[in-house]
Amino acid sequence: MEEFAPLANPVFRKISRIVDSLGVEAYVVGGYVRDYYLRRPSTDIDVVVVGSGIEVAEALGREVKGKVSVFKTFGTAMVRAHGTEVEFVGARKESYTHDSRKPIVEAGTLEDDQCRRDFTINAMAWCLNGDRFGELVDPFDGMFDLEDCIIRTPCDPDITFSDDPLRMMRAVRFATQLGFTIEEDTFDAIVRNKERIKIVSKERIIVELNKIILSPVPSMGFDLLHMTGLLELIFPEMERLCGVERVGNHAHKDNFRHTLKVLDNVARKSDDLWLRWAAVLHDIAKPLTKAYDRKIGWTFHQHEVLGSKMVRDIFRRLKLPLGEPMKFVQKLVYLHLRPIILSEDMVTDSAVRRLLFEAGDDVEQLMTLCEADITSGIDAKVKRYLANFELVRRKMKDLEERDRVRNFQPPITGDIIMKCYALQPCSVIGEIKEVIKNAILDGDIRNDYAEAYALMERLATDRGLTKVCDVPAPEPEPEPSPEEAIE
């Protein structure tokens, strides 16, 4: 008899023999089953045992000589063998208190276990016992919902979402990842229960929000969060981008819709989570900087400056990492207008040098964000901007090859100035360094020690400083040998 394709892994037959010998039932449930029918790769194998999942896991571990991790508090166990991980749990039913999403758990039947699942498409199971091996158990018609591309709860959605409010975020996330529609009663229950999201930890919410942002069309998820009322509760700064204000015939664009277009544009080019977050936050300060000028209409002066300052508070509140990812997003939010301004004006070497210097190794991501930021409905305008961006890119490549500006450090350091003029740390040192840096970026001198040193001497003389010694140029680091380069 031909093996049921998704259960062809020998581990399933081993589990089958074990549960038959123990006289218990076992079923593969959840994502592994769902993803097979969706033709999506899946490595998460969850097995529900109507009995002791830990006992079955330990028996499998002995047979395959694999590592068994037991979590008695949760009644679960994980077996790792031959590159496969299988998680076992006893079938259970759950009840909840109003102020917690942590369930009170007791042993149950397979039906009890399927009832506690979040959505019908995650409640399907394959039997692993004897003659029923591979039989689909689908009491809530999850297969029909898969075919109709619908997210629906197996039981009363008000109870499902009130019991565990994180499931509301998961509904949005699955709909976004899969391109599904949230069934009407399920959607309405999210709207009714949205306030319950307040009992869910920020850490759990941000996991789901990041998965939404990493989806193929992340705007779909933000639209659903907005329509259900969840966005205002978990990310109010984003919600405040919504809407259009008018004064006479002057109206600004809906910055929420614009941000979603930019996010989708970036998503088509990059899977980088933090670049996508930069797209989410690039205009986040527009509501706070919005002003109306009778001569020029609506303005958002310095929204990039305020927006970059808002990034830290948003990351801290949402429990996002405050290290390099946050600094990257801050930088891109701060610089996101710079290439656009360059593309509108004559592209000067000086302006491009400064962009290269400030963006450093992130300049390509910055250009991707800026190109995504062109969301005009006028094709000619979009083509003009993109053509000008290409000119900026060529200028950057030329200057980078010629001047080595990206991430450069000015040749004259504070230590050199202090040694030459016997100075203690003081503001004059910073002034001289700043003038030298600007002279290099403006193209007045080359990024060269001798030229920078000569400028330092002129600046020091102008400030009445007396040189006490000369400091030779530092020895360049030796080029690595071919062997070292390979290592």
Summary of the structure (lengths in Angstrom):
residues: 487
radius of gyration: 30.2
end to end distance: 52.9
largest distance: 96.4
contacts: 1493
relative contact order: 0.05
helix: 56%
strand: 11%
